[in-house]
């Protein structure tokens, strides 16, 4: 049986990796092996970064809610506890948006929570 070469498929695969490595410095964008290593590592870092961003956003929402609660003389942890007791199911993202964009609605929620504490 004669030997077949990978030709088109291999070339296509190599081009794909080199295209993904475009803009990397030095041989990381030119040589296939180095480019493949760089692309794999970049993928790992971007995955980890997405997880970190989610945590950072949650921190931001919590600090926004906390600063909005200061004028009501209530602590964040007690407020969250009161939300659960009063069966108000709003997540932190929505609460922070209300605190910034619609303070009246946020004040109404805080008053309901205060009644249940």
MIDOSE-1310 file (N, C-alpha, C; in nm, 2 decimals, decimal comma, always signed):
residues 117
xxxx	+0,08/-0,12/+0,00/+0,00/+0,00/+0,00/+0,09/+0,12/+0,00; +0,05/+0,22/-0,08/+0,13/+0,34/-0,09/+0,11/+0,43/+0,02; +0,20/+0,52/+0,05/+0,19/+0,61/+0,16/+0,12/+0,73/+0,11; +0,02/+0,78/+0,20/-0,05/+0,90/+0,17/-0,01/+1,01/+0,26
xxxx	+0,00/+1,13/+0,20/+0,05/+1,24/+0,28/-0,07/+1,32/+0,33; -0,06/+1,39/+0,44/-0,17/+1,47/+0,50/-0,21/+1,59/+0,42; -0,12/+1,64/+0,35/-0,14/+1,76/+0,26/-0,24/+1,86/+0,31; -0,36/+1,86/+0,25/-0,46/+1,97/+0,26/-0,51/+1,98/+0,41
xxxx	-0,54/+1,87/+0,47/-0,59/+1,87/+0,60/-0,49/+1,93/+0,70; -0,37/+1,88/+0,69/-0,26/+1,93/+0,78/-0,24/+2,08/+0,76; -0,23/+2,12/+0,63/-0,21/+2,26/+0,60/-0,32/+2,35/+0,66; -0,44/+2,30/+0,65/-0,55/+2,38/+0,70/-0,55/+2,39/+0,85
xxxx	-0,51/+2,28/+0,92/-0,50/+2,28/+1,06/-0,38/+2,37/+1,11; -0,27/+2,37/+1,04/-0,16/+2,46/+1,07/-0,20/+2,60/+1,05; -0,26/+2,63/+0,94/-0,31/+2,77/+0,92/-0,40/+2,82/+1,02; -0,49/+2,73/+1,07/-0,58/+2,77/+1,17/-0,51/+2,81/+1,30
xxxx	-0,41/+2,73/+1,34/-0,34/+2,76/+1,46/-0,26/+2,89/+1,45; -0,19/+2,91/+1,33/-0,11/+3,03/+1,31/-0,20/+3,15/+1,30; -0,32/+3,13/+1,25/-0,41/+3,25/+1,25/-0,45/+3,29/+1,39; -0,47/+3,19/+1,48/-0,51/+3,22/+1,62/-0,39/+3,28/+1,69
xxxx	-0,27/+3,25/+1,65/-0,15/+3,31/+1,71/-0,11/+3,44/+1,65; -0,18/+3,49/+1,56/-0,15/+3,62/+1,50/-0,14/+3,73/+1,60; -0,03/+3,81/+1,60/-0,01/+3,92/+1,69/+0,07/+3,88/+1,81; +0,10/+3,75/+1,83/+0,19/+3,71/+1,94/+0,33/+3,75/+1,90
xxxx	+0,42/+3,76/+2,00/+0,56/+3,81/+1,97/+0,65/+3,70/+1,93; +0,74/+3,74/+1,84/+0,85/+3,65/+1,80/+0,80/+3,52/+1,73; +0,87/+3,41/+1,77/+0,84/+3,28/+1,71/+0,70/+3,23/+1,75; +0,64/+3,29/+1,85/+0,51/+3,24/+1,89/+0,40/+3,26/+1,78
xxxx	+0,43/+3,35/+1,69/+0,33/+3,37/+1,58/+0,38/+3,31/+1,45; +0,51/+3,26/+1,45/+0,56/+3,21/+1,32/+0,58/+3,06/+1,31; +0,63/+3,00/+1,42/+0,66/+2,86/+1,42/+0,54/+2,78/+1,48; +0,51/+2,67/+1,41/+0,39/+2,60/+1,45/+0,39/+2,55/+1,59
xxxx	+0,50/+2,48/+1,63/+0,50/+2,42/+1,76/+0,49/+2,53/+1,87; +0,57/+2,64/+1,86/+0,56/+2,75/+1,95/+0,42/+2,82/+1,95; +0,37/+2,83/+1,83/+0,23/+2,89/+1,82/+0,13/+2,81/+1,89; +0,14/+2,68/+1,87/+0,04/+2,59/+1,93/+0,05/+2,59/+2,08
xxxx	+0,17/+2,60/+2,14/+0,19/+2,61/+2,28/+0,13/+2,74/+2,33; +0,15/+2,85/+2,26/+0,10/+2,98/+2,30/-0,05/+2,99/+2,29; -0,11/+2,93/+2,19/-0,25/+2,93/+2,18/-0,32/+2,85/+2,29; -0,26/+2,74/+2,32/-0,32/+2,66/+2,43/-0,31/+2,73/+2,57
xxxx	-0,20/+2,79/+2,59/-0,18/+2,87/+2,72/-0,27/+2,99/+2,72; -0,29/+3,06/+2,61/-0,38/+3,17/+2,60/-0,52/+3,13/+2,63; -0,56/+3,02/+2,58/-0,69/+2,97/+2,61/-0,72/+2,94/+2,75; -0,62/+2,88/+2,82/-0,63/+2,86/+2,96/-0,64/+2,99/+3,04
xxxx	-0,56/+3,09/+3,00/-0,57/+3,22/+3,07/-0,70/+3,29/+3,05; -0,76/+3,28/+2,93/-0,88/+3,34/+2,90/-1,00/+3,28/+2,97; -0,99/+3,14/+2,99/-1,09/+3,07/+3,06/-1,09/+3,12/+3,21; -0,97/+3,12/+3,27/-0,95/+3,17/+3,41/-1,00/+3,31/+3,42
xxxx	-0,97/+3,39/+3,32/-1,01/+3,53/+3,33/-1,16/+3,55/+3,33; -1,23/+3,47/+3,26/-1,38/+3,48/+3,26/-1,43/+3,45/+3,39; -1,37/+3,35/+3,46/-1,42/+3,31/+3,60/-1,39/+3,43/+3,69; -1,27/+3,49/+3,68/-1,23/+3,60/+3,77/-1,33/+3,72/+3,75
xxxx	-1,36/+3,74/+3,62/-1,45/+3,86/+3,59/-1,58/+3,84/+3,66; -1,63/+3,72/+3,66/-1,76/+3,70/+3,72/-1,76/+3,73/+3,87; -1,65/+3,69/+3,94/-1,63/+3,72/+4,08/-1,61/+3,87/+4,10; -1,54/+3,94/+4,01/-1,52/+4,08/+4,02/-1,65/+4,16/+4,01
xxxx	-1,73/+4,11/+3,91/-1,86/+4,18/+3,89/-1,95/+4,16/+4,02; -1,95/+4,05/+4,08/-2,03/+4,03/+4,20/-1,98/+4,12/+4,31; -1,85/+4,13/+4,32/-1,79/+4,23/+4,42/-1,84/+4,37/+4,40; -1,84/+4,41/+4,27/-1,88/+4,54/+4,24/-2,03/+4,56/+4,27
xxxx	-2,12/+4,47/+4,24/-2,26/+4,48/+4,28/-2,28/+4,49/+4,43; -2,21/+4,41/+4,50/-2,22/+4,41/+4,65/-2,18/+4,54/+4,70; -2,07/+4,60/+4,65/-2,02/+4,73/+4,71/-2,12/+4,84/+4,67; -2,18/+4,83/+4,55/-2,28/+4,93/+4,51/-2,41/+4,92/+4,60
xxxx	-2,45/+4,80/+4,63/-2,57/+4,79/+4,72/-2,53/+4,84/+4,86; -2,42/+4,80/+4,90/-2,37/+4,84/+5,04/-2,37/+4,99/+5,05; -2,32/+5,06/+4,95/-2,31/+5,21/+4,96/-2,45/+5,27/+4,95; -2,54/+5,21/+4,88/-2,68/+5,26/+4,87/-2,75/+5,23/+5,00
xxxx	-2,71/+5,13/+5,08/-2,78/+5,09/+5,20/-2,73/+5,18/+5,32; -2,62/+5,25/+5,30/-2,56/+5,33/+5,41/-2,66/+5,44/+5,46; -2,72/+5,50/+5,36/-2,82/+5,61/+5,40/-2,94/+5,56/+5,47; -2,97/+5,43/+5,46/-3,08/+5,37/+5,53/-3,04/+5,31/+5,66
xxxx	-2,92/+5,32/+5,70/-2,86/+5,27/+5,83/-2,89/+5,12/+5,84; -2,86/+5,04/+5,74/-2,87/+4,90/+5,75/-2,75/+4,84/+5,68; -2,70/+4,73/+5,75/-2,58/+4,66/+5,69/-2,62/+4,57/+5,58; -2,53/+4,54/+5,49/-2,55/+4,46/+5,37/-2,60/+4,32/+5,41
xxxx	-2,53/+4,26/+5,51/-2,56/+4,12/+5,54/-2,70/+4,11/+5,60; -2,74/+4,21/+5,68/-2,88/+4,21/+5,74/-2,98/+4,23/+5,63; -2,94/+4,31/+5,53/-3,03/+4,34/+5,42/-3,06/+4,21/+5,34; -2,95/+4,14/+5,31/-2,97/+4,01/+5,23/-3,05/+3,91/+5,31
xxxx	-3,03/+3,91/+5,44/-3,11/+3,82/+5,53/-3,25/+3,86/+5,53; -3,28/+3,99/+5,53/-3,42/+4,04/+5,53/-3,48/+4,01/+5,39; -3,41/+4,02/+5,29/-3,46/+3,99/+5,15/-3,51/+3,84/+5,15; -3,43/+3,75/+5,21/-3,47/+3,61/+5,21/-3,59/+3,59/+5,29
xxxx	-3,60/+3,66/+5,41/-3,71/+3,64/+5,50/-3,84/+3,70/+5,44; -3,83/+3,81/+5,36/-3,95/+3,87/+5,30/-3,98/+3,81/+5,17; -3,90/+3,71/+5,13/-3,93/+3,63/+5,00/-3,92/+3,72/+4,88; -3,83/+3,81/+4,88/-3,80/+3,89/+4,76/-3,68/+3,83/+4,69
xxxx	-3,71/+3,78/+4,57/-3,61/+3,71/+4,49/-3,55/+3,80/+4,39; -3,46/+3,89/+4,43/-3,39/+3,98/+4,33/-3,24/+3,94/+4,35; -3,17/+3,93/+4,24/-3,03/+3,90/+4,25/-2,95/+4,03/+4,27; -2,82/+4,02/+4,30/-2,74/+4,13/+4,34/-2,72/+4,22/+4,22
xxxx	-2,72/+4,17/+4,10/-2,70/+4,26/+3,98/-2,82/+4,35/+3,97; -2,94/+4,29/+3,98/-3,06/+4,37/+3,97/-3,08/+4,48/+4,08; -3,04/+4,43/+4,20/-3,04/+4,53/+4,32/-2,95/+4,64/+4,30; -2,83/+4,62/+4,24/-2,74/+4,73/+4,22/-2,79/+4,82/+4,11
xxxx	-2,85/+4,76/+4,01/-2,90/+4,85/+3,90/-3,02/+4,93/+3,96; -3,10/+4,88/+4,04/-3,21/+4,96/+4,10/-3,15/+5,07/+4,19; -3,05/+5,03/+4,26/-2,98/+5,13/+4,35/-2,93/+5,25/+4,28; -2,88/+5,22/+4,16/-2,82/+5,33/+4,08/-2,92/+5,41/+3,99
xxxx	-3,01/+5,33/+3,92/-3,10/+5,39/+3,82/-3,23/+5,43/+3,87; -3,28/+5,35/+3,98/-3,42/+5,38/+4,03/-3,42/+5,38/+4,18; -3,36/+5,49/+4,24/-3,35/+5,49/+4,39/-3,48/+5,47/+4,46; -3,59/+5,52/+4,40/-3,72/+5,51/+4,47/-3,76/+5,37/+4,49
xxxx	-3,75/+5,29/+4,38/-3,78/+5,15/+4,39/-3,69/+5,08/+4,49; -3,57/+5,11/+4,49/-3,47/+5,05/+4,59/-3,51/+5,09/+4,73; -3,55/+5,21/+4,75/-3,60/+5,26/+4,89/-3,72/+5,18/+4,93; -3,81/+5,15/+4,84/-3,93/+5,08/+4,87/-3,89/+4,93/+4,91
xxxx	-3,80/+4,87/+4,84/-3,75/+4,74/+4,88/-3,69/+4,74/+5,02; -3,61/+4,84/+5,04/-3,54/+4,85/+5,17/-3,65/+4,86/+5,29; -3,75/+4,94/+5,26/-3,85/+4,96/+5,37/-3,93/+4,82/+5,39; -3,96/+4,75/+5,29/-4,02/+4,62/+5,30/-3,93/+4,52/+5,38
xxxx	-3,80/+4,53/+5,35/-3,70/+4,44/+5,42/-3,69/+4,48/+5,57; -3,69/+4,61/+5,60/-3,68/+4,66/+5,74/-3,80/+4,61/+5,82; -3,92/+4,60/+5,76/-4,04/+4,55/+5,83/-4,02/+4,41/+5,88; -3,95/+4,33/+5,79/-3,94/+4,19/+5,82/-3,81/+4,16/+5,91
x	-3,74/+4,26/+5,95/-3,62/+4,23/+6,03/-3,66/+4,24/+6,18
